[in-house]
């Protein structure tokens, strides 16, 4: 079994995990910045930020995405955890 499967930034962001990681990083004044131009990811980098947290709409969307990701992948995640 291949232990590492490369994924796109779009897929990672679509799971809600980028939002979740940034929610944690904001506590420390950091964020992962994701720049998109012409429909594609141009650059991803860590940055120092002054803001803390997201607005209610972004949080609601983030929780929905993470919940949907977990619902769709829980069997595989559980299997991998037990390997």
Secondary structure, DSSP 8 states (H G I E B T S, - for coil): --S-----HHHHHHTTHHHHHHHHHHTTTEEEEEEEETTEEEEEEEEE-S--S--HHHHHHHHHHHHHHHHHHHHHHHHHHH-
